[in-house]
Amino acid sequence: MKVRVLALLTAGLLTANGAGAHHGFGTFAMNEDIELSGAVIDIDFVNPHSWLNFEVTQEDGTLAEYRCEMRSATTLRRSGWTPEMFPPGTRVTIQGSPDRVDPRACYISTITLEDNTSLDRYSQLVDAEVDIERAARLPSGKPNLAGDWAVEQRIMTDPKGRDGTLVELSRAADFGIGGVPEGQREIPGARGTPEAEIVRDPNARRPARSFVGLTDAGQAEMERIASIPRLERSCAPGSIISDWGGEPVNRVTQAADTITLAYGAHGRERTIDMRSTIHSGGIEPSWSGHSIGWWDGDVLVVDTIGFLSGTLVGTTPHSNQLHVVERFSLDADAITLTREFRAEDPLYLTEPFTGSTTMILSNVPYAAEACEDLTPVAPPQ
């Protein structure tokens, strides 16, 4: 069986990724229904969205290849889905919504396999919670931060992924099908929303938007980043701010003199030097910068400089003058890991960019996730 395996990106265009999981309906006509039956060809098990490829017998007896969009490979893996569930030749029936750009593409709401097993888009096939014995501290007495961590999964309140909005997996049962928590709204583009009627250009420029105040130089850089077509930016590497959150699973490894952070997004690694509280000279600029760390009681404090220019999150830029301070704290009872951050950049930012992310132990092991945006693109007019 062919499962697309992609080289991990280590350089290239500035990222458009956010600090959290995203959701969009692209060019799909969410207010319309489609049903297709055919035989599986293969699956592109990739981020930001996986695609199931299959052949459909047309009315004249000829075969036509269709491809329909699923959730990201990372989220599918955390939900218990695997490429092996869809071997070539397997008969499937797809219910979903058609694509406005590609007449042979669709958005998957439900998959019915040839044994009549029915899988909704947001079906959770494995337990999302991890029940293990875990030492709160290492033999050194320091908090045990080691492990594979990820933010809690979010799913739509409609398991078929058509109506409603995104909520944490643990809260999904609190709302009816397609329900919307108080203070939230339906996801723009979901069935029944005004945005569902808008025909989108998948390669159109996103509006330039910053999460923090920008200098004139920062505003100009953000505009430049936003001018890069979305499909060219969707798989570009992010920053130590954005890549720590979102869908991927990250790994923390503790040693005597170092702490290593492995990022599921693009498989990047970052080493924190615990032997010094002063940055060394001659730092070679990099995506991860130069990190030194120390313990403030039970809180790990990490100070990082020496970055290549890039983006903090979305189209918000940072220069090589970026300075990031992070504070990692473990709740040993709830088994959660919280990172608070403060990012300063005198060249691009008029104020500090701050925030926090709380992670739980992942139910699947760390993996470096591949990325290829296979969104249909409108043909030239």
FENSULLIN-V931953 format. One record per residue. N is the residue number from 1. RES is the residue in one small letter. PHI is phi in radians with two decimals (NA if undefined). Layout:
BEGIN
n: (N:N)
res: (RES:RES)
phi: (PHI:PHI)
END
This chain:
BEGIN
n: (1:2:3:4:5:6:7:8:9:10:11:12:13:14:15:16:17:18:19:20:21:22:23:24:25:26:27:28:29:30:31:32:33:34:35:36:37:38:39:40:41:42:43:44:45:46:47:48:49:50:51:52:53:54:55:56:57:58:59:60:61:62:63:64:65:66:67:68:69:70:71:72:73:74:75:76:77:78:79:80:81:82:83:84:85:86:87:88:89:90:91:92:93:94:95:96:97:98:99:100:101:102:103:104:105:106:107:108:109:110:111:112:113:114:115:116:117:118:119:120:121:122:123:124:125:126:127:128:129:130:131:132:133:134:135:136:137:138:139:140:141:142:143:144:145:146:147:148:149:150:151:152:153:154:155:156:157:158:159:160:161:162:163:164:165:166:167:168:169:170:171:172:173:174:175:176:177:178:179:180:181:182:183:184:185:186:187:188:189:190:191:192:193:194:195:196:197:198:199:200:201:202:203:204:205:206:207:208:209:210:211:212:213:214:215:216:217:218:219:220:221:222:223:224:225:226:227:228:229:230:231:232:233:234:235:236:237:238:239:240:241:242:243:244:245:246:247:248:249:250:251:252:253:254:255:256:257:258:259:260:261:262:263:264:265:266:267:268:269:270:271:272:273:274:275:276:277:278:279:280:281:282:283:284:285:286:287:288:289:290:291:292:293:294:295:296:297:298:299:300:301:302:303:304:305:306:307:308:309:310:311:312:313:314:315:316:317:318:319:320:321:322:323:324:325:326:327:328:329:330:331:332:333:334:335:336:337:338:339:340:341:342:343:344:345:346:347:348:349:350:351:352:353:354:355:356:357:358:359:360:361:362:363:364:365:366:367:368:369:370:371:372:373:374:375:376:377:378:379:380:381)
res: (m:k:v:r:v:l:a:l:l:t:a:g:l:l:t:a:n:g:a:g:a:h:h:g:f:g:t:f:a:m:n:e:d:i:e:l:s:g:a:v:i:d:i:d:f:v:n:p:h:s:w:l:n:f:e:v:t:q:e:d:g:t:l:a:e:y:r:c:e:m:r:s:a:t:t:l:r:r:s:g:w:t:p:e:m:f:p:p:g:t:r:v:t:i:q:g:s:p:d:r:v:d:p:r:a:c:y:i:s:t:i:t:l:e:d:n:t:s:l:d:r:y:s:q:l:v:d:a:e:v:d:i:e:r:a:a:r:l:p:s:g:k:p:n:l:a:g:d:w:a:v:e:q:r:i:m:t:d:p:k:g:r:d:g:t:l:v:e:l:s:r:a:a:d:f:g:i:g:g:v:p:e:g:q:r:e:i:p:g:a:r:g:t:p:e:a:e:i:v:r:d:p:n:a:r:r:p:a:r:s:f:v:g:l:t:d:a:g:q:a:e:m:e:r:i:a:s:i:p:r:l:e:r:s:c:a:p:g:s:i:i:s:d:w:g:g:e:p:v:n:r:v:t:q:a:a:d:t:i:t:l:a:y:g:a:h:g:r:e:r:t:i:d:m:r:s:t:i:h:s:g:g:i:e:p:s:w:s:g:h:s:i:g:w:w:d:g:d:v:l:v:v:d:t:i:g:f:l:s:g:t:l:v:g:t:t:p:h:s:n:q:l:h:v:v:e:r:f:s:l:d:a:d:a:i:t:l:t:r:e:f:r:a:e:d:p:l:y:l:t:e:p:f:t:g:s:t:t:m:i:l:s:n:v:p:y:a:a:e:a:c:e:d:l:t:p:v:a:p:p:q)
phi: (NA:-1.50:-2.15:-1.12:-1.99:-1.98:-1.16:-1.29:-1.33:-2.14:-2.76:2.28:-1.24:-1.22:-1.35:-1.95:-1.25:-1.65:-1.36:-2.19:-1.12:-1.94:-2.66:-2.66:-1.84:0.89:-1.78:-1.33:-1.51:-1.18:-1.47:-2.01:-1.91:-2.52:-2.34:-2.33:-2.23:-3.08:-1.92:-1.10:-1.64:-2.96:-2.34:-1.63:-1.61:-2.42:-1.76:-1.39:-2.51:-1.50:-2.37:-1.69:-1.83:-2.64:-1.82:-2.05:-1.39:-1.39:-1.06:-1.51:1.59:-1.40:-1.72:-2.21:-1.54:-2.06:-2.45:-2.26:-1.49:-2.04:-1.29:-1.11:-1.02:-1.07:-1.21:-1.05:-1.07:-1.23:-1.65:1.64:-1.49:-2.39:-1.06:-1.16:-1.26:-2.24:-1.17:-0.95:1.63:-1.10:-1.40:-2.33:-2.09:-1.88:-1.99:-3.09:-2.26:-1.32:-1.64:-1.41:-1.61:-1.95:-1.15:-2.02:-2.33:-2.74:-1.78:-1.47:-1.79:-2.51:-2.03:-1.95:-1.48:-1.19:-1.58:1.27:-1.16:-1.95:-2.12:-1.34:-0.91:-1.83:-1.07:-1.77:-1.71:-2.35:-1.20:-1.40:-1.67:-1.96:-2.04:-2.37:-1.38:-2.49:-1.24:-1.29:-2.34:-1.43:-0.96:-1.27:1.68:-1.35:-1.00:-1.54:-1.55:-1.12:2.53:-1.80:-2.12:-2.74:-1.21:-1.10:-1.11:-2.10:-2.29:-1.31:-1.20:-1.72:-0.98:-1.41:1.32:-1.90:-2.00:1.51:-2.60:-1.57:-2.42:-1.10:-0.98:-1.19:-1.82:-1.04:-1.27:-1.38:-2.19:-1.22:-1.06:1.41:-1.18:-2.21:-1.03:-1.02:1.59:-1.86:-2.43:-1.03:-1.12:-0.97:1.82:-1.19:-0.93:1.60:-1.49:-1.00:-1.16:-1.16:-1.59:-1.46:-1.52:-1.75:-1.55:-1.10:-1.84:-1.23:-1.22:-1.38:-1.06:-1.23:-2.59:-1.94:-1.59:-2.71:-1.11:-2.08:-1.30:-1.04:-1.15:-1.16:-1.13:-1.12:-1.18:-1.09:-1.10:-1.12:-1.08:-1.15:-1.36:-1.29:-0.92:-0.98:-1.13:-1.39:-1.76:-1.15:-1.94:-1.30:-1.05:-1.77:-2.17:-1.17:-1.35:-1.33:-1.31:-1.29:-1.71:1.29:-1.45:-1.12:-1.63:-1.98:-2.13:-1.96:-2.16:-1.88:-2.21:-1.08:-1.97:-2.45:-2.22:-1.92:-1.92:-1.86:-1.73:-1.08:-1.18:1.25:1.17:-1.37:-2.18:-2.45:-1.94:-1.81:-1.48:-1.66:-1.69:-2.54:-1.91:-2.28:-1.23:-1.30:-1.44:1.16:-1.26:-1.49:-1.00:-2.68:-1.02:-1.55:1.25:-1.93:-1.95:-2.13:-2.49:-2.72:-1.71:-1.92:1.18:-1.74:-1.82:-1.47:-1.81:-2.18:-1.99:-2.33:-2.36:1.38:-1.62:-1.34:-1.09:-3.00:-2.19:-1.29:-2.86:1.02:-1.81:-1.31:-1.54:-2.43:-1.76:-1.32:-1.67:-1.06:-2.31:-2.10:-2.08:-2.07:-2.28:-1.79:-2.34:-1.81:-1.69:-1.20:-1.37:-1.43:0.94:-2.19:-2.08:-1.92:-2.02:-1.79:-2.39:-2.42:-2.01:-2.18:-2.64:-1.13:-1.40:-1.95:-1.93:-1.58:-2.69:-1.15:-1.78:-2.21:3.03:-2.67:-2.41:-1.93:-2.06:-1.99:-1.13:-1.31:-1.49:-2.28:-1.25:-0.97:-2.67:-1.37:-1.60:-1.42:-2.43:-2.69:-1.48:-1.83:-0.99:-1.02:-2.02:-1.10:-1.20:-1.02:-1.38)
END
